[in-house]
Amino acid sequence: MDHLADNVHEAAQHIVKNLTDKADIGVVLGSGLGDAAVELEPEGELPYEQITYFPVSGVAGHEGKLLLCRLAGKRVLVLQGRFHYYEGYTMRGVTFPIRVLAALGVGKLVLTNAAGGVNRRFKPGDFMFVEDHLNFMGDNPLIGVTDEALGPRFVDLKDAYDEDMLNLGVRVAGRLSMPVRRGVLAAMSGPSYETRAETRWLARAGADAVTMSTVPETIVARQSGMKVLAISCITNNLWLADATNHLNVVNVGKKASGLLAGWLREFIREL
């Protein structure tokens, strides 16, 4: 991607011709959470492989489609599945779809993910609204990006996650009796899960949950001027003796996707 801004424009134009010319809200659905899109009643879709320059995810639990939904007078673009640094993509590749959403006018972004619980109180099936993050991925999607058309070089992340969106999200979740937490999300590169020593280190660093995504997307979204809300589905607790595996992570996500779907629908209506 030597001409990132041009590639973003070309991908956005492909979506304009085949799906929609603009959108208000973007949603990224993480591991096992793709079924939540059904609640938003999609009226059009584009497989990722048909969108110019889009990567293609080969990870189980990521469907690989861009969906157009309309809800409460708002146009919503849903990324049903995401791309990961551990798949071998660069950070610029992983976050390319976020830049395309920005080019289509998306001003508010909802990021979802599957995450391991670092906080000992967190249980599988809980939802954590992200208040802040720790980037332990060893990379940053803004490295090498100098085109001012994409946003400022230096991005202030003190308020990476929008407080108004977060508070609304928590209120809606409360009405739906969702098991809600708030906390700090750490991002690790993966694909291996954390060692016991890494779990202790993450806890001491202030993390409440850990994932392999979301943080790069947040960084690029903020550079692009979007407001961001992130919500993690806690799929396991790292302190438990049971081994973690991807199938269990996806299965917990699928079970939680019904709750997430209802929350998304009500949240978008009020946003």
MARSERO-457711 format. One record per residue: x, y, z of N, C-alpha, C, O in turn; residue number from 1. Coordinates in steps of 0.1 Angstrom, whole numbers, plus 5000, padded with zeros to 4 digits. Example, Ala and Ser with C-alpha at 12.3 -4.5 7.8 and 13.67 -1.06 7.14 Angstrom:
2
   n.x   n.y   n.z  ca.x  ca.y  ca.z   c.x   c.y   c.z   o.x   o.y   o.z    i
  5132  4943  5078  5123  4955  5078  5132  4967  5078  5142  4967  5085    1
  5128  4978  5071  5137  4989  5071  5129  5000  5079  5134  5011  5080    2
//
This chain:
271
   n.x   n.y   n.z  ca.x  ca.y  ca.z   c.x   c.y   c.z   o.x   o.y   o.z    i
  5008  4988  5000  5000  5000  5000  5009  5013  5000  5009  5020  5010    1
  5016  5015  4989  5024  5027  4988  5016  5039  4986  5021  5050  4988    2
  5004  5038  4981  4995  5050  4979  4982  5048  4986  4972  5046  4981    3
  4983  5048  4999  4972  5044  5008  4960  5053  5006  4949  5047  5004    4
  4961  5066  5005  4950  5075  5003  4943  5072  4990  4930  5071  4990    5
  4950  5069  4980  4944  5066  4967  4937  5052  4967  4926  5051  4962    6
  4943  5043  4974  4937  5030  4975  4924  5030  4983  4914  5024  4980    7
  4924  5038  4994  4912  5040  5002  4901  5046  4993  4889  5041  4994    8
  4904  5056  4986  4894  5063  4977  4889  5052  4967  4877  5052  4964    9
  4897  5044  4961  4893  5035  4951  4883  5024  4957  4873  5021  4951   10
  4887  5019  4969  4878  5010  4976  4865  5016  4979  4854  5010  4978   11
  4865  5028  4984  4853  5035  4988  4844  5037  4975  4832  5035  4976   12
  4850  5040  4964  4842  5042  4952  4836  5029  4947  4824  5029  4942   13
  4842  5018  4950  4837  5005  4946  4824  5002  4955  4814  4997  4950   14
  4825  5006  4968  4813  5004  4976  4802  5014  4972  4790  5010  4973   15
  4805  5026  4968  4795  5035  4964  4788  5030  4952  4775  5031  4951   16
  4795  5023  4943  4788  5018  4931  4780  5005  4934  4770  5003  4927   17
  4783  4998  4944  4777  4985  4946  4769  4984  4959  4761  4974  4960   18
  4770  4994  4968  4762  4992  4980  4756  5005  4985  4744  5006  4987   19
  4764  5015  4988  4759  5028  4993  4769  5039  4991  4781  5036  4990   20
  4764  5051  4990  4773  5062  4988  4778  5069  5001  4787  5077  5001   21
  4771  5066  5012  4775  5071  5025  4769  5063  5036  4759  5056  5034   22
  4774  5065  5048  4769  5059  5060  4771  5068  5072  4780  5076  5072   23
  4763  5066  5082  4764  5074  5095  4772  5066  5105  4780  5073  5113   24
  4770  5053  5106  4776  5045  5117  4783  5033  5111  4778  5027  5102   25
  4795  5030  5117  4801  5017  5113  4802  5008  5125  4803  5012  5137   26
  4801  4995  5123  4801  4985  5133  4811  4974  5128  4810  4969  5117   27
  4820  4970  5137  4829  4958  5134  4825  4947  5144  4825  4949  5156   28
  4822  4935  5138  4818  4924  5147  4829  4914  5148  4835  4910  5137   29
  4833  4911  5160  4845  4902  5162  4842  4887  5163  4831  4883  5158   30
  4851  4880  5168  4851  4865  5168  4838  4860  5174  4834  4862  5185   31
  4830  4852  5165  4818  4846  5170  4806  4855  5171  4795  4850  5174   32
  4808  4868  5169  4798  4878  5171  4790  4882  5158  4782  4890  5158   33
  4794  4876  5147  4788  4880  5134  4773  4878  5133  4767  4885  5126   34
  4768  4868  5141  4753  4866  5140  4745  4878  5145  4733  4879  5142   35
  4751  4887  5152  4744  4899  5157  4739  4908  5146  4730  4916  5148   36
  4745  4906  5134  4742  4915  5123  4727  4912  5118  4721  4921  5113   37
  4722  4900  5121  4709  4896  5116  4698  4905  5122  4689  4909  5116   38
  4700  4909  5135  4691  4918  5142  4690  4932  5135  4680  4938  5137   39
  4700  4935  5128  4700  4949  5121  4694  4948  5108  4694  4958  5101   40
  4689  4937  5104  4681  4935  5091  4689  4941  5079  4684  4950  5073   41
  4700  4935  5076  4708  4940  5064  4700  4939  5051  4692  4930  5049   42
  4701  4949  5043  4694  4950  5030  4704  4949  5018  4699  4949  5007   43
  4716  4948  5021  4726  4946  5010  4739  4941  5016  4742  4944  5028   44
  4747  4935  5008  4760  4930  5013  4770  4929  5001  4767  4928  4990   45
  4783  4930  5005  4794  4928  4996  4805  4919  5003  4809  4923  5014   46
  4808  4908  4997  4819  4900  5002  4832  4908  5002  4834  4915  4992   47
  4840  4906  5012  4853  4913  5012  4861  4911  5000  4868  4921  4995   48
  4861  4899  4994  4870  4896  4983  4865  4904  4970  4873  4905  4960   49
  4853  4910  4971  4849  4918  4959  4852  4933  4961  4850  4941  4951   50
  4858  4937  4972  4860  4951  4975  4875  4953  4972  4884  4947  4977   51
  4878  4963  4963  4892  4966  4959  4901  4968  4971  4897  4977  4980   52
  4912  4961  4972  4922  4963  4982  4919  4958  4996  4927  4958  5005   53
  4906  4953  4997  4903  4947  5011  4911  4934  5013  4912  4926  5004   54
  4916  4932  5025  4921  4919  5029  4910  4909  5030  4898  4913  5029   55
  4913  4896  5031  4903  4886  5033  4907  4878  5046  4919  4873  5047   56
  4898  4876  5055  4901  4869  5067  4899  4854  5066  4889  4850  5060   57
  4908  4847  5071  4907  4832  5070  4905  4826  5084  4907  4814  5086   58
  4901  4834  5093  4899  4830  5107  4885  4825  5110  4875  4832  5106   59
  4883  4813  5116  4870  4808  5119  4863  4818  5128  4868  4824  5137   60
  4849  4820  5125  4841  4830  5133  4841  4844  5127  4835  4853  5133   61
  4847  4845  5115  4847  4858  5108  4842  4856  5094  4848  4851  5086   62
  4829  4861  5092  4822  4858  5080  4828  4864  5067  4828  4858  5056   63
  4833  4876  5068  4840  4883  5057  4830  4890  5048  4831  4888  5035   64
  4821  4898  5053  4811  4905  5045  4810  4919  5050  4810  4922  5062   65
  4807  4929  5041  4803  4942  5044  4788  4943  5042  4783  4941  5031   66
  4781  4947  5053  4766  4947  5052  4761  4961  5053  4767  4969  5061   67
  4751  4964  5046  4744  4977  5047  4731  4975  5054  4723  4967  5050   68
  4729  4982  5065  4717  4981  5073  4711  4996  5074  4718  5005  5074   69
  4698  4996  5076  4691  5009  5079  4683  5008  5092  4675  4999  5093   70
  4685  5017  5101  4678  5016  5114  4676  5030  5119  4685  5038  5120   71
  4663  5033  5123  4660  5046  5128  4665  5057  5120  4669  5067  5125   72
  4664  5056  5107  4668  5066  5098  4683  5067  5095  4687  5077  5089   73
  4690  5058  5101  4705  5059  5100  4710  5048  5090  4704  5036  5091   74
  4720  5051  5083  4726  5041  5074  4738  5035  5082  4747  5042  5087   75
  4739  5022  5083  4749  5015  5091  4756  5005  5083  4750  4997  5076   76
  4770  5007  5083  4778  4997  5076  4784  4988  5086  4791  4992  5095   77
  4782  4975  5084  4787  4965  5094  4798  4956  5087  4795  4950  5077   78
  4809  4956  5093  4820  4947  5089  4818  4934  5097  4821  4933  5109   79
  4813  4924  5090  4810  4911  5096  4823  4902  5096  4824  4894  5087   80
  4831  4905  5105  4844  4898  5105  4855  4909  5103  4853  4918  5096   81
  4867  4907  5109  4878  4916  5108  4890  4909  5104  4891  4897  5102   82
  4901  4917  5103  4914  4912  5099  4924  4914  5111  4922  4923  5119   83
  4934  4905  5112  4942  4905  5124  4957  4906  5120  4961  4901  5109   84
  4964  4912  5128  4979  4914  5126  4986  4900  5126  4995  4898  5118   85
  4980  4890  5134  4987  4877  5134  4985  4869  5122  4991  4859  5120   86
  4975  4874  5113  4974  4867  5100  4985  4870  5090  4985  4864  5079   87
  4993  4879  5094  5004  4883  5085  5002  4896  5078  5011  4901  5070   88
  4990  4902  5080  4988  4916  5074  4996  4926  5082  4999  4925  5094   89
  4999  4937  5075  5005  4948  5081  4995  4956  5089  4983  4953  5087   90
  4999  4965  5098  4989  4973  5105  4981  4981  5096  4969  4984  5098   91
  4987  4986  5085  4980  4994  5075  4969  4985  5068  4959  4990  5065   92
  4972  4973  5066  4962  4964  5060  4951  4961  5069  4939  4961  5065   93
  4954  4958  5082  4944  4955  5092  4934  4966  5094  4922  4964  5095   94
  4939  4979  5093  4930  4990  5096  4925  4997  5083  4918  5007  5083   95
  4928  4991  5071  4924  4997  5059  4908  4998  5058  4904  5009  5054   96
  4901  4988  5062  4886  4990  5062  4881  5002  5070  4871  5008  5067   97
  4888  5005  5081  4883  5016  5089  4885  5029  5082  4877  5038  5082   98
  4896  5030  5074  4898  5042  5066  4888  5043  5055  4883  5054  5052   99
  4884  5032  5050  4873  5032  5039  4860  5037  5045  4853  5045  5039  100
  4857  5032  5058  4844  5037  5064  4845  5052  5066  4835  5059  5064  101
  4856  5057  5070  4858  5072  5072  4855  5079  5059  4849  5089  5058  102
  4860  5073  5048  4859  5079  5035  4844  5080  5030  4840  5088  5022  103
  4836  5070  5036  4822  5070  5033  4813  5078  5042  4801  5078  5042  104
  4820  5086  5051  4813  5095  5059  4809  5090  5073  4803  5097  5081  105
  4814  5078  5077  4811  5073  5090  4817  5082  5101  4829  5084  5100  106
  4809  5086  5110  4814  5095  5120  4815  5088  5134  4821  5093  5143  107
  4807  5077  5135  4807  5070  5148  4809  5055  5145  4803  5049  5136  108
  4818  5049  5153  4823  5036  5151  4821  5027  5164  4825  5032  5175  109
  4814  5016  5162  4813  5006  5173  4821  4994  5170  4819  4987  5160  110
  4831  4991  5179  4840  4980  5177  4836  4969  5187  4835  4972  5199  111
  4835  4957  5183  4833  4946  5192  4844  4936  5191  4850  4935  5180  112
  4846  4928  5201  4857  4918  5201  4854  4907  5211  4846  4909  5220  113
  4861  4896  5209  4862  4886  5219  4874  4889  5227  4885  4892  5222  114
  4874  4888  5241  4885  4891  5249  4886  4881  5261  4876  4876  5265  115
  4898  4879  5265  4900  4871  5277  4900  4880  5289  4905  4891  5289  116
  4894  4875  5300  4893  4883  5312  4905  4882  5320  4910  4872  5324  117
  4911  4894  5323  4923  4895  5332  4918  4899  5346  4924  4894  5356  118
  4908  4907  5347  4901  4910  5360  4895  4897  5365  4887  4890  5358  119
  4899  4893  5377  4895  4880  5383  4879  4879  5385  4874  4868  5385  120
  4873  4891  5385  4858  4891  5387  4850  4888  5374  4838  4885  5375  121
  4857  4889  5363  4850  4888  5350  4847  4873  5347  4855  4864  5350  122
  4835  4871  5342  4831  4857  5338  4828  4856  5323  4824  4866  5317  123
  4829  4844  5318  4825  4842  5304  4811  4846  5301  4802  4842  5309  124
  4809  4854  5291  4795  4859  5288  4793  4873  5293  4783  4880  5289  125
  4802  4879  5301  4802  4893  5305  4805  4901  5293  4812  4897  5284  126
  4800  4914  5293  4804  4924  5283  4811  4935  5290  4807  4940  5300  127
  4823  4939  5285  4831  4950  5291  4831  4962  5281  4835  4961  5270  128
  4826  4973  5286  4827  4986  5278  4841  4991  5280  4846  4993  5292  129
  4848  4994  5270  4862  4998  5271  4863  5013  5274  4858  5022  5267  130
  4870  5016  5285  4872  5030  5289  4886  5035  5285  4888  5047  5283  131
  4895  5026  5282  4909  5030  5278  4916  5017  5273  4911  5006  5275  132
  4928  5019  5267  4935  5007  5262  4950  5008  5265  4955  5018  5267  133
  4956  4996  5264  4970  4994  5264  4975  4987  5252  4970  4976  5249  134
  4983  4994  5244  4988  4988  5231  5001  4980  5234  5012  4986  5234  135
  5000  4967  5235  5012  4959  5237  5014  4950  5224  5020  4939  5225  136
  5010  4955  5212  5011  4947  5200  5025  4949  5194  5028  4942  5184  137
  5033  4959  5199  5046  4961  5193  5046  4968  5180  5056  4968  5173  138
  5035  4974  5176  5034  4981  5163  5023  4992  5165  5015  4992  5174  139
  5022  5001  5155  5012  5011  5155  5008  5014  5140  5017  5015  5132  140
  4995  5014  5137  4991  5016  5123  4994  5029  5117  4993  5031  5105  141
  4999  5039  5125  5002  5052  5120  5017  5053  5115  5021  5063  5109  142
  5025  5043  5118  5039  5043  5114  5039  5043  5099  5033  5034  5093  143
  5047  5052  5094  5048  5052  5079  5038  5060  5072  5039  5063  5060  144
  5027  5064  5079  5016  5071  5072  5019  5086  5074  5018  5091  5085  145
  5021  5093  5063  5025  5107  5063  5015  5116  5056  5016  5128  5056  146
  5006  5110  5049  4996  5117  5040  4986  5124  5049  4978  5118  5055  147
  4987  5137  5048  4978  5145  5057  4963  5143  5053  4954  5147  5060  148
  4961  5138  5041  4947  5135  5037  4941  5125  5045  4928  5124  5046  149
  4949  5117  5052  4944  5106  5061  4942  5110  5075  4936  5103  5083  150
  4947  5122  5078  4946  5127  5092  4959  5132  5097  4969  5130  5090  151
  4959  5137  5109  4972  5142  5115  4982  5131  5118  4978  5120  5121  152
  4995  5134  5117  5005  5125  5120  5005  5121  5135  5006  5109  5138  153
  5003  5131  5144  5003  5128  5158  4989  5129  5164  4983  5139  5163  154
  4984  5118  5169  4970  5117  5173  4970  5115  5189  4976  5107  5194  155
  4962  5124  5195  4960  5124  5209  4950  5114  5213  4939  5114  5209  156
  4954  5104  5221  4945  5093  5225  4940  5094  5240  4936  5084  5245  157
  4942  5105  5246  4938  5106  5260  4923  5103  5261  4919  5096  5271  158
  4915  5106  5252  4901  5103  5252  4897  5095  5239  4889  5099  5231  159
  4904  5084  5238  4902  5075  5226  4888  5070  5225  4883  5069  5214  160
  4881  5067  5236  4868  5062  5236  4858  5072  5241  4859  5078  5252  161
  4848  5075  5233  4839  5086  5235  4830  5084  5247  4823  5074  5249  162
  4831  5093  5256  4824  5092  5269  4809  5092  5268  4802  5084  5274  163
  4803  5100  5259  4789  5100  5257  4784  5087  5251  4774  5082  5255  164
  4791  5082  5241  4787  5069  5235  4788  5058  5246  4779  5049  5247  165
  4798  5058  5254  4800  5048  5264  4789  5048  5274  4783  5038  5278  166
  4785  5060  5279  4775  5061  5289  4761  5057  5283  4753  5050  5290  167
  4759  5060  5271  4746  5056  5264  4746  5041  5263  4736  5034  5266  168
  4758  5035  5259  4759  5021  5258  4756  5013  5271  4749  5003  5271  169
  4761  5019  5282  4759  5013  5295  4744  5014  5299  4739  5004  5305  170
  4738  5025  5296  4724  5027  5300  4715  5017  5292  4706  5011  5298  171
  4718  5015  5279  4710  5006  5271  4712  4992  5276  4703  4984  5277  172
  4724  4988  5279  4727  4975  5284  4720  4972  5297  4715  4961  5300  173
  4719  4982  5306  4713  4981  5319  4698  4978  5317  4692  4969  5324  174
  4691  4984  5307  4677  4982  5304  4675  4967  5299  4665  4961  5301  175
  4685  4962  5293  4684  4948  5287  4689  4938  5296  4690  4926  5292  176
  4693  4942  5308  4699  4932  5318  4711  4925  5314  4713  4913  5317  177
  4719  4931  5306  4732  4925  5302  4742  4926  5313  4742  4935  5321  178
  4750  4915  5314  4760  4915  5325  4772  4924  5320  4781  4920  5312  179
  4772  4937  5325  4781  4947  5320  4792  4950  5330  4791  4950  5342  180
  4804  4952  5324  4816  4956  5331  4821  4969  5324  4817  4972  5313  181
  4830  4976  5331  4838  4987  5324  4853  4984  5328  4856  4980  5339  182
  4862  4988  5318  4875  4985  5321  4885  4989  5310  4881  4995  5300  183
  4898  4985  5312  4909  4988  5303  4912  4975  5295  4913  4964  5300  184
  4913  4977  5282  4915  4966  5272  4930  4967  5268  4935  4977  5263  185
  4937  4955  5270  4950  4954  5264  4950  4947  5251  4941  4938  5249  186
  4959  4950  5242  4959  4943  5229  4973  4937  5228  4983  4943  5230  187
  4973  4924  5225  4985  4916  5222  4985  4911  5208  4974  4910  5202  188
  4996  4908  5202  4996  4905  5188  4990  4891  5185  4984  4889  5174  189
  4991  4881  5195  4986  4868  5192  4995  4861  5181  5006  4867  5178  190
  4991  4850  5176  4979  4842  5179  4980  4833  5191  4970  4827  5195  191
  4991  4832  5197  4992  4824  5209  4985  4832  5221  4985  4844  5221  192
  4979  4824  5230  4973  4830  5242  4983  4832  5252  4995  4828  5251  193
  4979  4839  5263  4989  4844  5272  4994  4833  5282  4987  4824  5285  194
  5007  4835  5285  5013  4826  5295  5008  4831  5309  5002  4842  5311  195
  5011  4823  5319  5007  4827  5333  5015  4840  5337  5009  4849  5343  196
  5027  4841  5333  5035  4853  5336  5030  4865  5329  5029  4876  5335  197
  5025  4863  5317  5020  4874  5309  5006  4879  5315  5003  4891  5316  198
  4999  4869  5320  4986  4873  5327  4989  4881  5339  4982  4891  5342  199
  4998  4877  5347  5002  4885  5359  5007  4899  5355  5003  4909  5362  200
  5015  4899  5345  5020  4912  5340  5009  4921  5335  5009  4933  5339  201
  5000  4916  5328  4988  4924  5323  4980  4929  5334  4976  4941  5334  202
  4978  4921  5344  4970  4926  5356  4977  4937  5363  4971  4947  5367  203
  4990  4936  5365  4998  4946  5372  4998  4959  5363  5000  4970  5369  204
  4998  4958  5350  4998  4969  5341  4985  4977  5341  4984  4988  5336  205
  4974  4971  5347  4961  4977  5347  4951  4972  5338  4940  4979  5336  206
  4954  4961  5331  4944  4956  5321  4933  4948  5328  4935  4941  5338  207
  4921  4950  5323  4909  4942  5328  4906  4930  5318  4900  4921  5322  208
  4910  4932  5305  4907  4922  5295  4918  4923  5284  4925  4934  5283  209
  4920  4913  5277  4930  4913  5266  4925  4907  5253  4917  4897  5254  210
  4928  4913  5242  4923  4909  5229  4935  4909  5219  4946  4914  5222  211
  4932  4905  5207  4942  4905  5196  4938  4915  5185  4943  4914  5173  212
  4929  4924  5188  4924  4934  5178  4920  4947  5184  4924  4950  5196  213
  4912  4954  5177  4904  4966  5182  4913  4978  5184  4910  4989  5180  214
  4924  4977  5191  4933  4989  5194  4938  4995  5181  4937  5008  5180  215
  4943  4988  5172  4947  4995  5159  4936  5002  5152  4938  5013  5147  216
  4924  4996  5152  4912  5002  5146  4909  5015  5153  4905  5025  5147  217
  4909  5015  5166  4906  5027  5174  4916  5038  5170  4912  5049  5169  218
  4929  5035  5169  4939  5045  5166  4936  5051  5153  4936  5064  5152  219
  4933  5043  5143  4930  5049  5129  4917  5056  5129  4916  5067  5123  220
  4907  5051  5136  4894  5058  5137  4896  5072  5143  4890  5081  5138  221
  4904  5073  5153  4906  5086  5160  4914  5095  5151  4911  5107  5150  222
  4924  5090  5144  4931  5098  5134  4921  5103  5123  4923  5114  5118  223
  4911  5095  5120  4902  5099  5109  4890  5108  5114  4882  5111  5107  224
  4890  5111  5127  4880  5120  5133  4868  5113  5138  4858  5119  5141  225
  4867  5099  5138  4856  5092  5143  4855  5092  5158  4865  5093  5165  226
  4842  5091  5163  4840  5088  5177  4839  5073  5178  4833  5066  5170  227
  4845  5068  5189  4846  5053  5190  4840  5048  5203  4842  5054  5214  228
  4833  5037  5202  4828  5029  5214  4833  5015  5211  4831  5010  5200  229
  4839  5009  5221  4843  4995  5220  4837  4987  5231  4837  4991  5243  230
  4833  4975  5228  4827  4966  5237  4833  4952  5235  4833  4946  5224  231
  4838  4946  5246  4844  4932  5246  4834  4922  5252  4828  4924  5262  232
  4833  4911  5244  4826  4899  5250  4837  4891  5257  4846  4886  5251  233
  4836  4889  5270  4845  4881  5278  4842  4866  5275  4832  4861  5279  234
  4852  4860  5269  4849  4846  5265  4856  4836  5274  4852  4824  5274  235
  4865  4840  5282  4872  4831  5292  4879  4840  5302  4881  4852  5300  236
  4883  4834  5313  4890  4841  5323  4904  4835  5324  4906  4823  5326  237
  4915  4843  5322  4928  4838  5321  4933  4832  5334  4944  4825  5334  238
  4927  4834  5345  4932  4829  5358  4927  4814  5360  4932  4807  5369  239
  4917  4810  5352  4912  4797  5354  4921  4786  5348  4929  4789  5339  240
  4921  4774  5354  4931  4764  5350  4928  4758  5336  4937  4753  5330  241
  4916  4759  5331  4913  4753  5319  4920  4760  5307  4922  4772  5307  242
  4925  4751  5298  4932  4757  5286  4923  4765  5278  4911  4762  5276  243
  4928  4775  5271  4920  4784  5262  4922  4779  5248  4933  4776  5244  244
  4911  4778  5241  4912  4774  5227  4902  4783  5218  4892  4787  5224  245
  4905  4784  5205  4898  4793  5197  4883  4788  5195  4874  4797  5195  246
  4881  4775  5195  4867  4770  5193  4859  4775  5205  4847  4779  5203  247
  4864  4774  5217  4856  4778  5229  4853  4793  5228  4842  4798  5232  248
  4863  4801  5224  4862  4815  5223  4850  4818  5213  4841  4826  5216  249
  4850  4812  5202  4840  4814  5192  4826  4810  5197  4816  4817  5195  250
  4826  4798  5204  4813  4793  5209  4807  4803  5219  4795  4805  5219  251
  4815  4808  5228  4810  4817  5238  4805  4830  5231  4794  4836  5235  252
  4812  4834  5221  4808  4846  5213  4795  4844  5206  4786  4853  5207  253
  4793  4832  5201  4780  4829  5194  4768  4829  5204  4758  4834  5201  254
  4771  4824  5216  4760  4824  5226  4757  4838  5230  4745  4841  5234  255
  4767  4847  5231  4765  4860  5235  4759  4869  5224  4755  4881  5227  256
  4760  4865  5212  4757  4874  5201  4742  4878  5201  4739  4889  5196  257
  4733  4870  5207  4719  4873  5208  4717  4886  5216  4710  4895  5213  258
  4724  4886  5228  4723  4898  5237  4729  4910  5230  4724  4921  5230  259
  4741  4907  5223  4748  4918  5217  4739  4924  5206  4739  4936  5204  260
  4732  4916  5198  4723  4920  5188  4712  4929  5193  4710  4940  5187  261
  4706  4925  5204  4695  4934  5209  4701  4947  5214  4695  4958  5212  262
  4713  4946  5220  4719  4959  5225  4722  4968  5213  4720  4980  5214  263
  4728  4962  5203  4732  4970  5191  4720  4978  5185  4721  4989  5182  264
  4709  4970  5184  4697  4976  5178  4692  4988  5186  4689  4999  5180  265
  4691  4986  5199  4686  4997  5207  4696  5009  5208  4692  5020  5208  266
  4709  5005  5209  4719  5015  5210  4719  5024  5197  4720  5037  5198  267
  4719  5018  5186  4719  5026  5173  4706  5034  5172  4707  5046  5167  268
  4695  5029  5176  4683  5037  5176  4684  5050  5184  4679  5061  5180  269
  4691  5050  5195  4693  5061  5204  4705  5070  5201  4706  5081  5207  270
  4714  5065  5193  4727  5072  5191  4724  5085  5183  4734  5092  5180  271
//
